[in-house]
C-alpha cells in the first residue's frame, strides 16, 4: 500500500529525511552541493522580514533577498492578509471563459506606473516565460520576416530553451539546443553593438534583427549599462525598427533605487519590459511583460491572434491579487527610496572593508540594495585547495573564484548566522541583496560579520570550508 506523506509530517520532517527524499526523488546533486554549506544541513521553522528562524531556535539574517524575490521580506503581513481575504471569499482562481477583475486591475496599475505607452501586459509564471513571451511578440511584430535576436555577452535571461539561448552565463555549461538566429555583443560596448547590427544587415540595406534583449543592470555580475549605451541602443532600435526588450526580472520594483532600473533615465523607454521575482511579493510565482501599445497592436491585436500566445496559469487569481498588493506596498512604502538608503550604507561600508582588506577584496560593485564585492583569486592557498578537489571542478575556468567566494559565504553563515550568495556570472561577486524592509542595524550586522570573516584570511576560510564539506 502506498505511504503518502502529509503536510503535517512535512512540518516536522528531519533534515536527514529531507536529504534522503531529495536524493531519491529530486536531485542528489543538490544535496551534495548544498550540504557543503551549513545551511544545507539546517531545517527552517519560520521566516519573517529579514530573518529566518531555524528549528533549533537559531535566527539567520537573510541577506540574499531570496535572489531577487524578497524585496518585501519574508511573509509581509499585508500580502498574507490579501491572500487570506481572497481565500476566505472563495474567489475564482482561473477560468478562461470569464474576465478577471484582478488581471484587469494589475494591467491598469502597471500602465499607470510605467512611462509613455507601456500599456499592455501579460502575466505568466516565471521570468524565463516572460522573456520568451516578449521574444515571441517581437518575432510576431515583424510577421516572421526577420530572423535574428541580439543579446549581450554576460546575459542571464533564464534557463528554458528560448531564454537559455540568450543566456551566456558560465553557470550554464552544457550546450543545449538554441533557437535559430542568436548573436551577441559586448555588454555596455557601443562599437560591439554596432558591429553586431552590421553583421545582420540584409543585402537590401535593411535589418534582419527582430529584437535586442538587454539587462540595463546585470544582477548576476553587478554591472550596469551606461546611460549613453542605453540611449544609443534605443536610438538604433528605433532607426532599424528593432523591438527593444529590457529584462528587469530581478531589478524591478525598487531593488536598485528606482521603480524599474531603466526609469532612472528620463525619456528612455523600451518596447517591452519584463518583470518577475519580487512582483509576487515573496509569496506568488508570477511574472509579466509589458509592451508599448503599437508593438502589441501590430503583433496580437486581431481576432485570429487573440490567443496565439496563452498559458494555462496566465493570470491565476491568487497570484494576481498578491502582485496587486505587492505593487501597492512598493509604491506606498517607497521601496526605491528604501533601496537608495540601504545602498548608500552598503556602499560606504563595503568601500571601507575593501580598504581594510585589500589582499582579499578587489572591487566593490552595485547600486541600491544590490551591492557586492569581487574577491581576489590569487592567494596560494587556493592552489593547494584546488589540488584536493575533483579534477572536474579544478578544470572549471571559474574554479578559483567559486572557491574563494564560497569560503566567505560559508564562514558568514557558520560563524555569524548571515546568509549570502554569489553571482552566477563572470567574477562571481559576493552579493549583498537585503530585503527592502531591512533596517540600518541589519546592514551594520552584515558589514561587521563580513569584516570579521575577511579578517580570518583566505587560508583559514578555505580550511573551514573543507571541514564543512567533510562534516557533510
Order of alpha helices (4+ residues) and beta strands (2+ residues): alpha-alpha-alpha-beta-beta-beta-alpha-alpha-beta-alpha-beta-alpha-beta-alpha-beta-beta-beta-alpha-beta-beta-beta-alpha-alpha-alpha-beta-beta-alpha-alpha-alpha-beta-beta-beta-alpha-alpha
